């Protein structure tokens, strides 16, 4: 079962064609299709790339894992 994602959650991201490095991070902000993450743990070989990114990056939800499980994007807020 997929996990809900919220600001402050610790998550992991695997390297893929759309993501240049594998890392662990903390959710800072949620968007419709992606989340802003602060990079907290990464391979030493990726240090210069992480510095270039200022330790932050936006990642699509399909690349984010929480507790080893896929995450559920937040429901859009309805305007009242």
Biopython code that builds the backbone (N, CA, C, O; Angstrom):
import numpy as np
from Bio.PDB.StructureBuilder import StructureBuilder

atoms = [
    (1, "UNK", "N", (0.844, -1.192, 0.000)),
    (1, "UNK", "CA", (0.000, 0.000, 0.000)),
    (1, "UNK", "C", (0.884, 1.248, 0.000)),
    (1, "UNK", "O", (1.912, 1.286, 0.677)),
    (2, "UNK", "N", (0.494, 2.235, -0.736)),
    (2, "UNK", "CA", (1.269, 3.470, -0.837)),
    (2, "UNK", "C", (1.152, 4.303, 0.437)),
    (2, "UNK", "O", (0.177, 4.185, 1.180)),
    (3, "UNK", "N", (2.149, 5.141, 0.680)),
    (3, "UNK", "CA", (2.209, 5.990, 1.864)),
    (3, "UNK", "C", (1.790, 7.413, 1.519)),
    (3, "UNK", "O", (2.114, 7.913, 0.442)),
    (4, "UNK", "N", (1.072, 8.066, 2.428)),
    (4, "UNK", "CA", (0.757, 9.482, 2.238)),
    (4, "UNK", "C", (2.015, 10.291, 2.513)),
    (4, "UNK", "O", (2.844, 9.904, 3.337)),
    (5, "UNK", "N", (2.153, 11.413, 1.821)),
    (5, "UNK", "CA", (3.326, 12.264, 1.979)),
    (5, "UNK", "C", (2.901, 13.598, 2.586)),
    (5, "UNK", "O", (1.842, 14.133, 2.259)),
    (6, "UNK", "N", (3.741, 14.123, 3.473)),
    (6, "UNK", "CA", (3.436, 15.394, 4.131)),
    (6, "UNK", "C", (4.735, 16.165, 4.331)),
    (6, "UNK", "O", (5.823, 15.589, 4.317)),
    (7, "UNK", "N", (4.603, 17.482, 4.518)),
    (7, "UNK", "CA", (5.767, 18.326, 4.791)),
    (7, "UNK", "C", (6.442, 17.812, 6.063)),
    (7, "UNK", "O", (5.777, 17.522, 7.057)),
    (8, "UNK", "N", (7.767, 17.704, 6.015)),
    (8, "UNK", "CA", (8.536, 17.229, 7.156)),
    (8, "UNK", "C", (8.885, 15.751, 7.093)),
    (8, "UNK", "O", (9.710, 15.285, 7.879)),
    (9, "UNK", "N", (8.274, 14.997, 6.171)),
    (9, "UNK", "CA", (8.562, 13.572, 6.043)),
    (9, "UNK", "C", (9.976, 13.352, 5.525)),
    (9, "UNK", "O", (10.478, 14.118, 4.703)),
    (10, "UNK", "N", (10.613, 12.286, 6.024)),
    (10, "UNK", "CA", (11.909, 11.851, 5.506)),
    (10, "UNK", "C", (11.636, 10.833, 4.405)),
    (10, "UNK", "O", (10.905, 9.864, 4.613)),
    (11, "UNK", "N", (12.228, 11.059, 3.231)),
    (11, "UNK", "CA", (11.974, 10.217, 2.063)),
    (11, "UNK", "C", (13.294, 9.847, 1.388)),
    (11, "UNK", "O", (14.348, 10.393, 1.712)),
    (12, "UNK", "N", (13.212, 8.908, 0.443)),
    (12, "UNK", "CA", (14.386, 8.552, -0.345)),
    (12, "UNK", "C", (14.036, 8.642, -1.823)),
    (12, "UNK", "O", (12.884, 8.470, -2.220)),
    (13, "UNK", "N", (15.063, 8.917, -2.630)),
    (13, "UNK", "CA", (14.904, 9.049, -4.081)),
    (13, "UNK", "C", (16.017, 8.242, -4.735)),
    (13, "UNK", "O", (17.183, 8.372, -4.363)),
    (14, "UNK", "N", (15.662, 7.412, -5.706)),
    (14, "UNK", "CA", (16.639, 6.606, -6.429)),
    (14, "UNK", "C", (17.042, 7.289, -7.731)),
    (14, "UNK", "O", (16.232, 7.959, -8.372)),
    (15, "UNK", "N", (18.296, 7.111, -8.109)),
    (15, "UNK", "CA", (18.801, 7.655, -9.364)),
    (15, "UNK", "C", (18.072, 6.997, -10.530)),
    (15, "UNK", "O", (17.838, 5.788, -10.521)),
    (16, "UNK", "N", (17.712, 7.805, -11.543)),
    (16, "UNK", "CA", (17.052, 7.299, -12.747)),
    (16, "UNK", "C", (17.373, 8.247, -13.894)),
    (16, "UNK", "O", (18.185, 9.161, -13.743)),
    (17, "UNK", "N", (16.745, 8.031, -15.021)),
    (17, "UNK", "CA", (17.002, 8.914, -16.164)),
    (17, "UNK", "C", (16.541, 10.341, -15.878)),
    (17, "UNK", "O", (17.101, 11.288, -16.431)),
    (18, "UNK", "N", (15.525, 10.513, -15.020)),
    (18, "UNK", "CA", (15.009, 11.837, -14.701)),
    (18, "UNK", "C", (15.578, 12.434, -13.422)),
    (18, "UNK", "O", (15.382, 13.618, -13.147)),
    (19, "UNK", "N", (16.281, 11.625, -12.641)),
    (19, "UNK", "CA", (16.844, 12.081, -11.368)),
    (19, "UNK", "C", (18.347, 11.791, -11.405)),
    (19, "UNK", "O", (18.739, 10.631, -11.531)),
    (20, "UNK", "N", (19.196, 12.820, -11.300)),
    (20, "UNK", "CA", (20.633, 12.626, -11.494)),
    (20, "UNK", "C", (21.386, 11.946, -10.350)),
    (20, "UNK", "O", (22.541, 11.562, -10.532)),
    (21, "UNK", "N", (20.765, 11.785, -9.172)),
    (21, "UNK", "CA", (21.458, 11.142, -8.065)),
    (21, "UNK", "C", (20.476, 10.492, -7.112)),
    (21, "UNK", "O", (19.305, 10.866, -7.062)),
    (22, "UNK", "N", (20.963, 9.504, -6.346)),
    (22, "UNK", "CA", (20.177, 8.884, -5.288)),
    (22, "UNK", "C", (20.472, 9.637, -4.004)),
    (22, "UNK", "O", (21.620, 9.990, -3.733)),
    (23, "UNK", "N", (19.431, 9.884, -3.211)),
    (23, "UNK", "CA", (19.643, 10.606, -1.961)),
    (23, "UNK", "C", (18.478, 10.402, -1.006)),
    (23, "UNK", "O", (17.426, 9.886, -1.383)),
    (24, "UNK", "N", (18.685, 10.813, 0.228)),
    (24, "UNK", "CA", (17.615, 10.873, 1.221)),
    (24, "UNK", "C", (17.393, 12.338, 1.519)),
    (24, "UNK", "O", (18.328, 13.138, 1.501)),
    (25, "UNK", "N", (16.137, 12.686, 1.797)),
    (25, "UNK", "CA", (15.834, 14.086, 2.029)),
    (25, "UNK", "C", (14.596, 14.284, 2.869)),
    (25, "UNK", "O", (13.955, 13.331, 3.313)),
    (26, "UNK", "N", (14.276, 15.552, 3.076)),
    (26, "UNK", "CA", (13.118, 15.958, 3.857)),
    (26, "UNK", "C", (12.194, 16.785, 2.975)),
    (26, "UNK", "O", (12.649, 17.664, 2.243)),
    (27, "UNK", "N", (10.896, 16.504, 3.042)),
    (27, "UNK", "CA", (9.903, 17.227, 2.249)),
    (27, "UNK", "C", (9.744, 18.635, 2.804)),
    (27, "UNK", "O", (9.448, 18.811, 3.986)),
    (28, "UNK", "N", (9.943, 19.646, 1.946)),
    (28, "UNK", "CA", (9.805, 21.049, 2.342)),
    (28, "UNK", "C", (8.489, 21.659, 1.875)),
    (28, "UNK", "O", (7.885, 22.464, 2.584)),
    (29, "UNK", "N", (8.039, 21.265, 0.656)),
    (29, "UNK", "CA", (6.816, 21.835, 0.096)),
    (29, "UNK", "C", (6.213, 20.832, -0.874)),
    (29, "UNK", "O", (6.936, 20.123, -1.575)),
    (30, "UNK", "N", (4.883, 20.775, -0.912)),
    (30, "UNK", "CA", (4.181, 19.874, -1.817)),
    (30, "UNK", "C", (3.540, 20.655, -2.951)),
    (30, "UNK", "O", (2.936, 21.706, -2.730)),
    (31, "UNK", "N", (3.674, 20.138, -4.162)),
    (31, "UNK", "CA", (3.057, 20.728, -5.344)),
    (31, "UNK", "C", (2.084, 19.704, -5.930)),
    (31, "UNK", "O", (1.928, 18.619, -5.369)),
    (32, "UNK", "N", (1.433, 20.026, -7.036)),
    (32, "UNK", "CA", (0.450, 19.126, -7.647)),
    (32, "UNK", "C", (1.075, 17.805, -8.095)),
    (32, "UNK", "O", (0.497, 16.743, -7.869)),
    (33, "UNK", "N", (2.240, 17.860, -8.722)),
    (33, "UNK", "CA", (2.857, 16.650, -9.275)),
    (33, "UNK", "C", (4.239, 16.338, -8.720)),
    (33, "UNK", "O", (4.852, 15.342, -9.103)),
    (34, "UNK", "N", (4.735, 17.186, -7.817)),
    (34, "UNK", "CA", (6.087, 17.004, -7.318)),
    (34, "UNK", "C", (6.228, 17.612, -5.932)),
    (34, "UNK", "O", (5.308, 18.242, -5.411)),
    (35, "UNK", "N", (7.407, 17.407, -5.346)),
    (35, "UNK", "CA", (7.678, 17.951, -4.016)),
    (35, "UNK", "C", (9.061, 18.587, -3.998)),
    (35, "UNK", "O", (9.980, 18.113, -4.667)),
    (36, "UNK", "N", (9.205, 19.664, -3.227)),
    (36, "UNK", "CA", (10.498, 20.295, -2.999)),
    (36, "UNK", "C", (11.146, 19.554, -1.841)),
    (36, "UNK", "O", (10.570, 19.457, -0.758)),
    (37, "UNK", "N", (12.348, 19.030, -2.070)),
    (37, "UNK", "CA", (13.058, 18.254, -1.063)),
    (37, "UNK", "C", (14.367, 18.917, -0.688)),
    (37, "UNK", "O", (15.061, 19.458, -1.548)),
    (38, "UNK", "N", (14.710, 18.878, 0.595)),
    (38, "UNK", "CA", (16.042, 19.256, 1.051)),
    (38, "UNK", "C", (16.854, 17.974, 1.097)),
    (38, "UNK", "O", (16.445, 17.002, 1.731)),
    (39, "UNK", "N", (18.001, 17.965, 0.430)),
    (39, "UNK", "CA", (18.851, 16.775, 0.368)),
    (39, "UNK", "C", (19.646, 16.691, 1.667)),
    (39, "UNK", "O", (20.403, 17.604, 1.996)),
    (40, "UNK", "N", (19.472, 15.581, 2.411)),
    (40, "UNK", "CA", (20.128, 15.436, 3.710)),
    (40, "UNK", "C", (21.220, 14.378, 3.716)),
    (40, "UNK", "O", (22.155, 14.472, 4.512)),
    (41, "UNK", "N", (21.128, 13.375, 2.853)),
    (41, "UNK", "CA", (22.114, 12.298, 2.824)),
    (41, "UNK", "C", (22.326, 11.867, 1.377)),
    (41, "UNK", "O", (21.363, 11.629, 0.648)),
    (42, "UNK", "N", (23.597, 11.767, 0.961)),
    (42, "UNK", "CA", (23.904, 11.450, -0.428)),
    (42, "UNK", "C", (25.296, 10.845, -0.506)),
    (42, "UNK", "O", (26.065, 10.914, 0.453)),
    (43, "UNK", "N", (25.619, 10.251, -1.656)),
    (43, "UNK", "CA", (26.936, 9.651, -1.873)),
    (43, "UNK", "C", (27.991, 10.752, -1.993)),
    (43, "UNK", "O", (27.733, 11.807, -2.572)),
    (44, "UNK", "N", (29.159, 10.503, -1.451)),
    (44, "UNK", "CA", (30.254, 11.482, -1.489)),
    (44, "UNK", "C", (30.580, 11.898, -2.931)),
    (44, "UNK", "O", (30.968, 13.040, -3.180)),
    (45, "UNK", "N", (30.421, 10.970, -3.869)),
    (45, "UNK", "CA", (30.712, 11.264, -5.276)),
    (45, "UNK", "C", (29.765, 12.316, -5.849)),
    (45, "UNK", "O", (30.089, 12.965, -6.844)),
    (46, "UNK", "N", (28.603, 12.488, -5.230)),
    (46, "UNK", "CA", (27.607, 13.459, -5.713)),
    (46, "UNK", "C", (27.696, 14.803, -4.999)),
    (46, "UNK", "O", (26.830, 15.654, -5.202)),
    (47, "UNK", "N", (28.711, 15.021, -4.174)),
    (47, "UNK", "CA", (28.804, 16.234, -3.355)),
    (47, "UNK", "C", (28.784, 17.516, -4.188)),
    (47, "UNK", "O", (28.115, 18.477, -3.808)),
    (48, "UNK", "N", (29.497, 17.554, -5.307)),
    (48, "UNK", "CA", (29.533, 18.788, -6.106)),
    (48, "UNK", "C", (28.170, 19.064, -6.739)),
    (48, "UNK", "O", (27.763, 20.221, -6.845)),
    (49, "UNK", "N", (27.462, 18.016, -7.162)),
    (49, "UNK", "CA", (26.121, 18.200, -7.735)),
    (49, "UNK", "C", (25.153, 18.716, -6.669)),
    (49, "UNK", "O", (24.338, 19.597, -6.944)),
    (50, "UNK", "N", (25.240, 18.176, -5.467)),
    (50, "UNK", "CA", (24.372, 18.623, -4.374)),
    (50, "UNK", "C", (24.665, 20.083, -4.033)),
    (50, "UNK", "O", (23.742, 20.849, -3.759)),
    (51, "UNK", "N", (25.929, 20.472, -4.048)),
    (51, "UNK", "CA", (26.288, 21.873, -3.803)),
    (51, "UNK", "C", (25.699, 22.774, -4.898)),
    (51, "UNK", "O", (25.182, 23.853, -4.608)),
    (52, "UNK", "N", (25.782, 22.323, -6.157)),
    (52, "UNK", "CA", (25.204, 23.100, -7.265)),
    (52, "UNK", "C", (23.700, 23.285, -7.081)),
    (52, "UNK", "O", (23.149, 24.322, -7.450)),
    (53, "UNK", "N", (23.040, 22.280, -6.511)),
    (53, "UNK", "CA", (21.597, 22.333, -6.275)),
    (53, "UNK", "C", (21.246, 23.079, -4.987)),
    (53, "UNK", "O", (20.069, 23.235, -4.660)),
    (54, "UNK", "N", (22.268, 23.541, -4.255)),
    (54, "UNK", "CA", (22.057, 24.239, -2.975)),
    (54, "UNK", "C", (21.302, 23.360, -1.975)),
    (54, "UNK", "O", (20.538, 23.859, -1.149)),
    (55, "UNK", "N", (21.527, 22.038, -2.060)),
    (55, "UNK", "CA", (20.924, 21.044, -1.161)),
    (55, "UNK", "C", (19.404, 20.975, -1.273)),
    (55, "UNK", "O", (18.743, 20.479, -0.361)),
    (56, "UNK", "N", (18.836, 21.467, -2.380)),
    (56, "UNK", "CA", (17.388, 21.395, -2.594)),
    (56, "UNK", "C", (17.115, 21.004, -4.044)),
    (56, "UNK", "O", (17.873, 21.358, -4.947)),
    (57, "UNK", "N", (16.023, 20.269, -4.256)),
    (57, "UNK", "CA", (15.613, 19.911, -5.603)),
    (57, "UNK", "C", (14.127, 19.570, -5.612)),
    (57, "UNK", "O", (13.558, 19.223, -4.577)),
    (58, "UNK", "N", (13.502, 19.669, -6.783)),
    (58, "UNK", "CA", (12.107, 19.302, -6.958)),
    (58, "UNK", "C", (12.072, 17.956, -7.672)),
    (58, "UNK", "O", (12.733, 17.766, -8.693)),
    (59, "UNK", "N", (11.287, 17.015, -7.118)),
    (59, "UNK", "CA", (11.230, 15.658, -7.656)),
    (59, "UNK", "C", (9.770, 15.244, -7.833)),
    (59, "UNK", "O", (8.935, 15.507, -6.968)),
    (60, "UNK", "N", (9.472, 14.598, -8.955)),
    (60, "UNK", "CA", (8.135, 14.075, -9.216)),
    (60, "UNK", "C", (7.810, 12.997, -8.179)),
    (60, "UNK", "O", (8.697, 12.253, -7.758)),
    (61, "UNK", "N", (6.552, 12.911, -7.770)),
    (61, "UNK", "CA", (6.141, 11.941, -6.751)),
    (61, "UNK", "C", (6.465, 10.500, -7.139)),
    (61, "UNK", "O", (6.722, 9.676, -6.261)),
    (62, "UNK", "N", (6.459, 10.176, -8.440)),
    (62, "UNK", "CA", (6.701, 8.792, -8.846)),
    (62, "UNK", "C", (8.132, 8.345, -8.538)),
    (62, "UNK", "O", (8.409, 7.146, -8.552)),
    (63, "UNK", "N", (9.047, 9.279, -8.259)),
    (63, "UNK", "CA", (10.427, 8.924, -7.935)),
    (63, "UNK", "C", (10.694, 8.921, -6.428)),
    (63, "UNK", "O", (11.792, 8.572, -5.996)),
    (64, "UNK", "N", (9.702, 9.304, -5.630)),
    (64, "UNK", "CA", (9.884, 9.429, -4.183)),
    (64, "UNK", "C", (9.371, 8.187, -3.474)),
    (64, "UNK", "O", (8.305, 7.669, -3.808)),
    (65, "UNK", "N", (10.135, 7.706, -2.489)),
    (65, "UNK", "CA", (9.746, 6.564, -1.668)),
    (65, "UNK", "C", (9.778, 6.975, -0.206)),
    (65, "UNK", "O", (10.678, 7.692, 0.231)),
    (66, "UNK", "N", (8.790, 6.515, 0.540)),
    (66, "UNK", "CA", (8.721, 6.768, 1.988)),
    (66, "UNK", "C", (8.612, 5.409, 2.661)),
    (66, "UNK", "O", (7.638, 4.685, 2.454)),
    (67, "UNK", "N", (9.606, 5.064, 3.462)),
    (67, "UNK", "CA", (9.601, 3.750, 4.091)),
    (67, "UNK", "C", (9.658, 2.624, 3.080)),
    (67, "UNK", "O", (9.142, 1.535, 3.330)),
    (68, "UNK", "N", (10.288, 2.878, 1.930)),
    (68, "UNK", "CA", (10.410, 1.860, 0.886)),
    (68, "UNK", "C", (9.180, 1.712, 0.013)),
    (68, "UNK", "O", (9.167, 0.880, -0.894)),
    (69, "UNK", "N", (8.147, 2.500, 0.266)),
    (69, "UNK", "CA", (6.902, 2.409, -0.497)),
    (69, "UNK", "C", (6.685, 3.676, -1.311)),
    (69, "UNK", "O", (7.170, 4.751, -0.957)),
    (70, "UNK", "N", (5.946, 3.532, -2.409)),
    (70, "UNK", "CA", (5.588, 4.687, -3.234)),
    (70, "UNK", "C", (4.732, 5.639, -2.408)),
    (70, "UNK", "O", (4.085, 5.227, -1.445)),
    (71, "UNK", "N", (4.733, 6.909, -2.788)),
    (71, "UNK", "CA", (3.946, 7.906, -2.049)),
    (71, "UNK", "C", (2.685, 8.286, -2.818)),
    (71, "UNK", "O", (2.622, 8.175, -4.042)),
    (72, "UNK", "N", (1.693, 8.732, -2.073)),
    (72, "UNK", "CA", (0.439, 9.203, -2.646)),
    (72, "UNK", "C", (0.510, 10.726, -2.729)),
    (72, "UNK", "O", (0.753, 11.380, -1.715)),
    (73, "UNK", "N", (0.303, 11.308, -3.911)),
    (73, "UNK", "CA", (0.302, 12.775, -4.015)),
    (73, "UNK", "C", (-0.829, 13.358, -3.154)),
    (73, "UNK", "O", (-1.861, 12.712, -2.973)),
    (74, "UNK", "N", (-0.643, 14.556, -2.632)),
    (74, "UNK", "CA", (-1.701, 15.165, -1.816)),
    (74, "UNK", "C", (-2.920, 15.495, -2.679)),
    (74, "UNK", "O", (-2.804, 15.754, -3.877)),
    (75, "UNK", "N", (-4.074, 15.479, -2.045)),
    (75, "UNK", "CA", (-5.293, 15.851, -2.774)),
    (75, "UNK", "C", (-5.286, 17.353, -3.003)),
    (75, "UNK", "O", (-4.906, 18.112, -2.112)),
    (76, "UNK", "N", (-5.702, 17.794, -4.192)),
    (76, "UNK", "CA", (-5.734, 19.252, -4.446)),
    (76, "UNK", "C", (-6.731, 19.935, -3.524)),
    (76, "UNK", "O", (-7.810, 19.412, -3.247)),
    (77, "UNK", "N", (-6.348, 21.107, -3.058)),
    (77, "UNK", "CA", (-7.230, 21.872, -2.172)),
    (77, "UNK", "C", (-8.300, 22.553, -3.014)),
    (77, "UNK", "O", (-8.014, 23.123, -4.067)),
    (78, "UNK", "N", (-9.524, 22.484, -2.535)),
    (78, "UNK", "CA", (-10.627, 23.119, -3.248)),
    (78, "UNK", "C", (-10.778, 24.557, -2.755)),
    (78, "UNK", "O", (-10.729, 24.823, -1.554)),
    (79, "UNK", "N", (-10.960, 25.469, -3.691)),
    (79, "UNK", "CA", (-11.181, 26.869, -3.325)),
    (79, "UNK", "C", (-12.636, 27.042, -2.905)),
    (79, "UNK", "O", (-13.549, 26.549, -3.566)),
    (80, "UNK", "N", (-12.832, 27.735, -1.815)),
    (80, "UNK", "CA", (-14.188, 27.935, -1.310)),
    (80, "UNK", "C", (-14.654, 29.336, -1.567)),
    (80, "UNK", "O", (-15.777, 29.689, -1.209)),
]
sb = StructureBuilder()
sb.init_structure("model")
sb.init_model(0)
sb.init_chain("A")
sb.init_seg("    ")
for serial, (resi, resn, name, xyz) in enumerate(atoms, 1):
    if name == "N":
        sb.init_residue(resn, " ", resi, " ")
    sb.init_atom(name, np.array(xyz, "f"), 0.0, 1.0, " ", f" {name:<3s}", serial, name[0])
structure = sb.get_structure()
